[in-house]
Amino acid sequence: MPNPTKGIVNYQSNDEIDQIEIYSLNGVSLIHKKGNLGKYGKINLENLPKGIYFAKLISKNSDARIERIILE
């Protein structure tokens, strides 16, 4: 994931991603994508205000990874 970003975030994983959630610093879910999202792709954050967010990526085998995103 490019960090910091201006709005488009790329993700990549060794496993197929089933869910992606973007959270604010106070834990509010702002974006939720579910389905066959593949091993790589993009998330558009251009409509969110500048700040720090967290991306939670959940693979099809239920492994979860959390990444910090700085949106400029």
VMD Tcl script that draws the C-alpha trace (Angstrom):
set ca {
  {0.00 0.00 0.00}
  {1.50 3.35 -0.91}
  {1.74 5.38 2.25}
  {1.02 8.24 2.43}
  {-1.54 8.33 -0.37}
  {-3.56 10.97 -2.18}
  {-6.59 8.68 -2.46}
  {-5.98 5.43 -4.36}
  {-4.60 2.56 -2.28}
  {-3.28 -0.63 -3.87}
  {-3.43 -3.90 -1.97}
  {-1.66 -7.18 -2.59}
  {-1.82 -10.51 -0.79}
  {-0.58 -14.07 -1.19}
  {-4.14 -15.28 -0.51}
  {-7.45 -14.38 -2.15}
  {-9.06 -11.45 -0.33}
  {-12.70 -11.92 0.70}
  {-13.32 -8.67 2.62}
  {-11.84 -5.21 2.96}
  {-12.93 -2.67 5.56}
  {-11.66 0.87 6.01}
  {-11.95 2.26 9.55}
  {-11.50 5.72 10.99}
  {-9.20 6.25 13.99}
  {-12.20 5.93 16.33}
  {-13.18 2.55 14.88}
  {-16.07 3.56 12.62}
  {-16.35 1.41 9.49}
  {-16.36 3.79 6.50}
  {-15.95 1.43 3.54}
  {-16.86 -2.25 3.37}
  {-16.23 -4.46 0.35}
  {-17.10 -8.15 0.34}
  {-16.82 -10.85 -2.28}
  {-14.12 -12.29 -4.49}
  {-11.69 -9.34 -4.41}
  {-8.68 -11.27 -5.70}
  {-5.05 -11.17 -4.60}
  {-4.53 -7.55 -5.62}
  {-6.59 -4.50 -6.42}
  {-7.31 -0.86 -5.58}
  {-9.39 0.98 -3.01}
  {-10.56 4.53 -3.70}
  {-10.37 6.79 -0.63}
  {-10.63 10.09 -2.51}
  {-14.03 10.91 -0.94}
  {-12.67 10.68 2.62}
  {-11.15 13.65 4.46}
  {-7.39 13.77 5.00}
  {-6.29 11.77 8.01}
  {-5.24 8.37 9.31}
  {-7.29 5.26 8.58}
  {-6.94 1.52 9.01}
  {-7.56 -1.10 6.32}
  {-8.55 -4.58 7.46}
  {-8.05 -7.24 4.79}
  {-9.57 -10.66 5.42}
  {-8.59 -13.59 3.22}
  {-10.86 -16.46 2.20}
  {-9.22 -18.65 4.86}
  {-10.15 -15.98 7.49}
  {-6.62 -14.65 8.04}
  {-6.81 -10.93 8.81}
  {-4.26 -8.19 8.28}
  {-4.53 -4.56 9.37}
  {-2.62 -1.77 7.62}
  {-2.40 1.90 8.57}
  {-3.17 4.39 5.79}
  {-2.21 8.07 5.81}
  {-4.45 10.04 3.46}
  {-2.99 13.41 2.40}
}
mol new
graphics top color blue
foreach p $ca { graphics top sphere $p radius 0.5 }
foreach p [lrange $ca 0 end-1] q [lrange $ca 1 end] { graphics top cylinder $p $q radius 0.2 }
display resetview
